[in-house]
């Protein structure tokens, strides 16, 4: 018995990829029901390599990129790329799949992008990234959590610190944590957006670890829950969570599915 979800007969999604780093490389290795028509990265050699894999156009600047005939832009670049380009992507009528979710910690930017998406009849989608369990965390929008905590522990080198013992670097709200550690706690913002309320974050450095550990602790009317994840890094880039890459691939693979699983 196969449990593969059937797909529609709708046209293959036409995508533009903004950012051609390690996650884009992982994406290119999978045979998905998508068509990548344009790529853009400030590092032209990376863009040229991926364009050859996808038989896509290498764009020399963002204006050329956004002018292409595509349904959706997949952002795999940086928080700065979201700040600079997300609004213009939506204004051109393109849907946006956004991996650098840390940008949405800026409430003004988030509200502006949501209003722009409404105005131009577009969608903004965020993959689950380096976390499990975001699907059911959405119940927090209906019945708020009394406790919503993300405890993230990483090797010191990943966090840019040196310590010989386990050390707590930060305790506080998600938006402040992403401000201080913008490259390390996108997951805190994703968790907060899923729950509809700001998560409290504990960020730890532990020299005994070789993997990133995330713990989600929730309490509410439903009872209580605890989710633990240990993420292996991408083989090619230790700074990239392989789970984050796989979550993006899963989202893209499900774009045309008739059967949608989860809330």
N, C-alpha and C positions, 0 to 999 in steps of 0.2 A: 504494500500500500504506500502510495506517495502522498506526502503532505505539502507538496509544492503548490502555492497559491496560483490560480489561473490569472492570466493577464487579459486586458481588454484588447479590442482591435483598434484602439485609438492610435494616432500617429506616434512614432517614436519621439520622445522628448528631445529637443534640440538645446544643447547646453553650451554656455561659455564658462571657462574655468579661469578664475582670477587667483593667481598664485600657483606656482609650479614647483613646489618643494616636495618633501618626502611623502606627504599624504597624497598629493596628486600622482606621484609615481606608483604608490600602492593602488590607487584607483585605476590607473592605466593597465595594471596587470590583470584586472578582472573583466570578464566578458559580460557586460551589462546591456540591457535593452535601452541604451541611450545613444545619442549621436553628439559628440563634441565637435562644434563647428569653429570655435575660436578660443585661443588661449592668450593670456597676457601676464607677464611677469617682468619686473624691472631687470632681472637677470636674463638676458635674451637667450643665452645658451641653454638654460633649463627649459625655457618655453619652446625653443626649436626642437629639442629632443622629444618632448611630449607631443608636440604637434605632428611629428613624424609618426609616432605611434598611433595617434587618433586620426591622422589624415586631416588635420585641422589647420586653420590659418593662424600664423603667428602675427600678433598685432604689435606695432611699434610704440603705441601709446594708448591711453585709456579711451580717448575719443574714437579711435579706430575700432577698438574692442567693442564698445557699447553700441556702435552703429551696426553690428552684425545682426542678421536675422536669427534670433534664438528666443526660446521660451523662458529660459531660466539661467541665472548666473549662479555658479557655485563659488562661494568665497572660501579660499583655503590659504589666505595670505597673512593677515595680521589685524589687530585692533585698529591700527592706523588706517589700513585699507578700508575698513568698514566706515570709519569716521569720514574719510575722504570721498568714498565712492558709493556707499549704499543708497543714499538719497537719490543720486543721479540714475542708478540702476532702476530703481522703482519708477522714477519719472519717465523713463523710456518704456514703461509697460512690461518690464521683465520681472518675473518672480525671482525671489532671492533665497538661496539656501546658504545659511550663515554658520560657519564653523567657529569663528572668533567671537563667541558669545559674550566674552568679557566686555566687549564694547557696549553691550546693552545694560551694563551697570550704571551708565550715564542716563539718568531718568529723562532728561530733556531730549537727548538723542533718540532714546527708545520711543518716546511719545511722538517725536517728529517723524520717525520712520513708519510707525503704525499709521499715522494720519496720512502720510504720503501713499502708503500701500492701499489704504481705503480709497483715496482719491483716484488712483490709477488702476484700481481693480486688480491688485497684485497680492501675492502671499509672501510671507516671510516664514521660513521653516528652519528650525534648529535641530540638528541631530542630537542624540543622547550623549555623544562624546565619550568621555572616559568613565561614565557611571552606568550602573544597572539601576533599574527600579524607578526611573523617572515617570514611567507610565502611571503607576499607581500613586505616585506622589501628587499627581494632579488632583486627587480627591481633596487636597488641602484647599482648593478653590471653593469647594462646596462646604466642607466642614473643617475649619482651620485647625492647625496643629497647635497644641500647647507647648510642644518641644520640637524644634527643627534644627538639628546640629549636623554639620559636616566636619569630620575630623580627618584631615589629610596629613599623611606622613610620607616624606620623601628623603632620599639620600641627600646629604648636605650639598654635594657638588651640583645637584640639579637646582637647588635653591640659591646657589652662589654664596654659601657660607662655609665656615670651617668649624667643626666641633668634634670632640672626642666622645661625647655622650649624647643621649637623646635630649633634645632641647625644644621647648615650645617657643616659636618665633612670633606667633600672633594669636590673639583671642579677641574676637569681636565680630561685627556685622560683615556680611559678604561684600558690600560695596567698598568698604574700607580696605578689606583684604585684597581685592582686585586692584585697588589703587596702588598698594604697596608692592604687590607681587603680580604684575599684569600677565606674566608669561606662565604662571604656575597654577592659578586657581580659577580658570574658566568654568570649572565644574561647579564652583560655589554660585556663580550667576545662573547657570543652567538649572540648578536645584531650586533656587529662589523663584525663578520664572515659572517653573513647573508647579511649585506649591502655591504660588500666588501670594507669598509672604517672604520676607527676607530671612535667609538662614543665618544662624550664628556659625562662625568658622573657628576651628582650632587648626593651626598650621604648625606641624612639627618637623624637625630635622632629626634623622636617626642614622648614624654611620653604620649601624648593623644591617641596614636594608640595601638591597640591590634592585628593588621594585618600588613603584609608587603604591601606597595603600590609601584607600578611601573608606571611611565608615559613615553611614548615614543613620542617624538616630532620630526617630520620630515617635511622638505620643499624641493621641487625639481621641475623639469620641469612638473611633473604630477599635481602639486598643493601643498597642505599641508595636513598633517594628524596628529591626536592625538589619542593615545591609552592609556586607563587607566585600570589598573588591581589592584584588592585588593585580595591578596592571603590568604586563610585560611591555617593555619599550619596543619600538620598531627596530628590527635587526639593522637597518641602515642608519638610523638616527636615534640615539638614546633619548633625545629631548622630545620625541614624538610618542604618544601613546598609540599602540597598535589597535587597542579597542576603539579609540576615537576614530581612527581611519575606517575600521570595519563598520562603525555605526553610520558613517556617511554613506558607505557603499550599500548598506541595507536600506537606508532611506531612498537612495536613487533607484535601487532595484524594485522598491515597492510603489514607485510613482504611478505605474499603470495598473496595479493589481485591483481586481474586482473585490477580492476578499481582503479586508483590512482587519488586523488583529490588535486588540487593545483599546483603551479608552481614547 
